[in-house]
């Protein structure tokens, strides 16, 4: 199979039917010259820039842009002895999977990017992963933790750990460190991310010998008092909220209002809320891949550069996108070639990559072997490194 899957049948399997068909057909008709003949390395960045998920979209774009700026200032990427600059083409999904698919077809077929980055939310990452795999263009999701994003695919990668790892990390921390034996989970059944993390936490916690009580709560329903009361009445030793940040502040306040005084746990999405919104949550902890006070090489320099560039603190969304661009650059330099197939092979052969979020390597799949961290929230909402968990 060539760089693009020039197949009408495969294009028609996706929601963006006609757009995908026309753009991929255009790319396949008379534009098959090698990507390395271009004067720039074109990389697509797909993220929800204008939506309720502003905590994920802009930092994803900003982190990627900062990395590209630094690489270009240093002369660009060494492609077989020739320096080439990176140019990012940013597309906004507004957190709508059907828009994400159409943007992916545009970037692959019309813009002819050599890689897709971003896709921080699992609902969009899951559908774009199909497009990337079919057209053999490497995709690196920055924060999609759903295992299905990469499962069975050779061109789809992620920078963050998946829900299997995160669910186990959270369960072991609750059971072993906090000595919880009964967990209450408030999750969003309409979110692939929330469902997936709940499933993995449940399996790991029960395997350890714990019991789990679950209550579903969608983001369009503001009042969760009844569900939280049922969790309290279950005798839960810990409350787990594997949810996106949209209603987190309100839900935590409601939990404390119904006298849930046990520790509250969350996933990596918690790290991207402003400190002011997390004040007074304690005792509270969340799992993540990066801590601002991490000793990782280059972490302090990244934080300072990000603040200087954008005038605000860096989040893990930004740090992971920053690392994703450097991963692509390293993969290109390893192979001496910027064609999509070469980038994919280069990513799989990485053995010594250390980014600001830590060491990352891939072993035959797009799921990274990497460490995790447990963050603790202070009274003012600041997050501090509590524990590092090695892979």
N, C-alpha and C positions, 0 to 999 in steps of 0.2 A: 504493500500500500504506500502511495506517495505521501507528500507532506499534507495534502488535503484529501479527504475521502471524497472523491468526485462521484458521489452516488446519490441519485435522486431519491432512491428508496430510503437511505439512511437519513437524509435531510427531512423527509416527510414524517419521521417518527417524533419530531419535536414540536412544541407549541408554536414557535416562530416559523411556521411552515414555509410560506412564500419567501420571506426575507432570507431565511437560511438557505433556501434553494438558489435564489438569485445571486446572493453574495458569494457562496461557495463555488457556484458555476462560473462566476466572473473570475474568481481566483484561479480556477482550473483551466481557463481558456487563454492561453498565450502568456501566462504570468508565472511560469514554473521555474524562473531563474533562481539560483541559490540565494538564500537569505543573506549570506555573508558578502554578496556583491553590493549590498546597500551601503550607504555612507554612514548610517546610524543603526543602532540596535533598537528596534521598536518593541516596547513592552506595554501590554494593555493592563490597566488597573480598573477593576470593577468594584464599586462600593456604594452603599446607600448614603449619598451625600446630603440629600434633601428629604428627610423622613423623620419618623419618631426616634430613629436609631442614630442620632447625631453623635452619640458617644462613640460609635464605631466607625462611621464613614469618614468624616474629616480626619481623625487621627491616622486612619489607614492610608489615606492619600498623602497626608503630610509626612508620615514616616518614610513612605516610598520616595517621595520627592526629595527629601533631605538626603537619602542615600544616593540617589541619582546625581544630585548636585555635587556631592563630595567626590563621587567616582569621576564625574566629568571634570571637576577642578583638578584632579590628579592626572589628567590626560586621557581618561576614558578606559575602556576595557581592552586588554591585549588579546586580539583575535589572530592567533597565528603570526605574531610579529607586527601586526598592524593595529594601531590604536583607533578605537571607534567610540563615539559618545552614545550614551543612553538617552533615548527620548521616550517619556511616558505618555501614553494616550489614555486619559481618564474618562470613564463612563459612569454615570450615575444610575443606580437601579431603583431608587426610591423604595428600597426593600420590597420589590415586587419580582418574584421569580421569573415571570414571563418577560419582563423587561430585561432582566439579567441575561436570559437566553438570547434575546434579539441583539443585545449589545455584544455578546460573545461572538455571534455569527458575523456581526459587522467588523469586529476587531480582527477576526481570523480571515474572513473572506475579502473585505475591502481594504482595511488598514494593513493587513498581512503582518501582524505582530508575531514575534517568535516565542512569546510566553504570555500567560495570563496570570495576574497576581490580584490579591485582595480577597473579594468574596468572603467577608468576615462572618456572615450569617449563614447558618446551615441550610435554611430553606432555599436560598439562591445557589449556594455552593453545590448542593446535591444535583440540581438540574443542569448547571453549567458544566459540571464534571462529565456528564454524558457527552456534551458537545466537544469538550477538549479531548476526551478519549477517542471519539470517533474520527476526529480530524488530526489526531496525533500531534497536538500542540500542548506542551507542558503547562499545567496549571498548578499554582501554589496558593492554597487558601491560607490566609493568615490565622484565622481563629475559628474555622468550622471544626467542631469537635465530634460531629456525628460520624460513627465508624463507616457508614455507607458511602461517605464522600469519596473515600479512596479505595474501598473494598473491591477487589477484582480488577483494578485499573492500573496500568503501567505508566500513564502519563499524568496522573493526578497525585499531587503531594500536598502536605500541610506543614506548617512551621510549629504549630501548637501540638500538644498531645491530643489523643482522642478521648471520648467519653469512657471507654473501657478503663484507661489509665486513670482519668480524673475521678471516675466513680469509685475506683478501688482506693485511691489516695484519700478521698473524703471519708469513705467508710472506715478505713483503718485508723484515720485520725480520730473519728468519733468514737470508735469502739475501744481502741487501745490507749489513746492519749486522754480523751475526755471520759473514758470508762462508761460511755452510754450503752445501754442494753435495749432501749426502745427508741426508735427515731420516728418523728413525724415529718412528713414531706408535703409541702405546698408547692404544686407545680402547675404549669400551663399546658393543658392537653392539646391546645391548638398550635404549639410550637414544637418543631422537630427537635430542637436543641433541648428544651425542657423535658420532653418525653424521654429522649435518649439518655440524658444524664440521670434522670430518675430511675430508669430501668437498670442502668449499670450500678448505681448506688445501692438500689434494693438488692440486687443479686449478690454484691460483695458483702453488704452488711448482714444479710441472712446467712451467708456462708460462714461468717465469723461467729454466728450464733445469736445475732440480734433479731428484733422484731420491728416491722415497719408498718406505720399507718399513713395512708396517702389521701390527700384531698386535692381535687382539681380546681383551678381558678384561672379563668381566661382574663386577658388584659383589658377587655371591654367591660368587665364587672369590677367596679371599684371596691365595693364592700365585701370583705372576706371574713367578717367577724364570726359568722356561724361556723365556717370551716376551721378557723383557728381555734374556736372553742372546742370543737370535736377533737382536734389534735391535743389540746391541753387535757381534756378529759381522758384521753387514751393513756396518760401517764408518761408521755414522751420525755426522754432525758435530753433530747436535742431536737431543734427545729431546723430542717434543711429546706432552703429556697433556691432551687436550681432554675432561676428565671432571668430573663433580660431585664435591664435596669429601668424599663419604662415606669413600673409601679412599685419598685422595690422600697423606696423610702416610705411610701404610704403603707405598704404591707407590713414592714418592720414595726412602724409606729402602732399599727392595729394589733400586732402580736403582743407588743409590750402593754398595750391598753387592756388586753384581756388577761393580763397577769401571767403571760408566758415569760418566765425569768431565766429559762435554760439558755445555753449557748445557741446561737443561730449560725448556720453554715451556708455558704454559697459557693458558686463556681467562679470561673475566671472573669465573667462579665462584671462582677462587683468591683473589680479593680479600676473600672473606667468611669465610675461615678465620681463627681466632685466631692472633695473631702467634706464640704459643708453639708451635703445631703446624707452623709454617713455618720454624722455626729450623734452620739447618744445611743448607738445601736448595741453596744457591748452588753455582755461578752459576745463577740462575733468574730468569725474566722472565714477565710475563703481560700480556695486553691487557685494557683496561677502558675505561669511559667517564668515570671520575671518580677523582681522587686526593685523599686527605685534605689533602695539602699543595698542592692546586691553587689558582691565583690567581683562580678564578672568583668573580664578585661574590656575596657572601652565603654562600660556602662556610664561612668561619671561623665566622660567626654560627650557621649550621646545626649545625656540629660541636659548638659550645658548648651550644646549646639542646638537642640530642639527648642529650648527656652529662648535662646537668642534669635532663632529664626521665626518662631511663632508667638513668643511672649506668653507662654503658658507651660505648665508642667507636662512632661511626657507621660503617656499611659502605655500599658502593655500592647494595646492595639497598634500604637505608633511604633513601638520597639520591634514587634513581630514583622510589620510591613517593611521596616528598615532592614531587618535581617533577610527578608525574602528577596529584596533587590540584590543584596550582596551575595546571596546564594546563587542566583542566576549568573551574576558576573563571575563568580568563582567557577561555576560549571562550564561557562564558555571558555575561560582561560585554561582549564584543565584539558579540554578537548581541542582547543585552538580553532574552534568553529562555532558559529552562532545559529546554525540551523536547529529547528526544534528538536529533531531526533538526537542531535549532539548535546543539547542542553539536558535532555532527559537522561542520557547516558552519563553525563557529567555529574548530575545530582546524585545518581545511584552510586557513583564511585567516590563521593566525598568521604574522607576519613578524618580530617583534621580541622573542620570548620568550627570556629568559635566566634559567635556573634555577641551582641550586647545582651541577648537573653540566655546565653550559655552555649555549651557545645552541642552540635547537631550533626547527626549522621543518619543515613538511610540504609537499611539492610534488606534489600530486595523488594521493599514496598515503599509507598509514599508516606508511611507513618514514621515520624522521626524517633530515634532513640535519644531521649533527652531527660533532664531532671525536671522535677516539679517543686513548687514551694508552697508552704502554708503561710498566709498572711494574717496578722492579727490587727484588728481595728482598735485604735486608741479612742478615748472619750471624745476627742475633737474630730474624729473621722479619719485621721491619718492612718495609713496602712504601714505596718512594720513587718519585716521578715521575722517569722516565728520559727520555721523549720525548713530545711532543704532536704528533699527526698531524691536520692540518686536513682537513675534508671535501673 
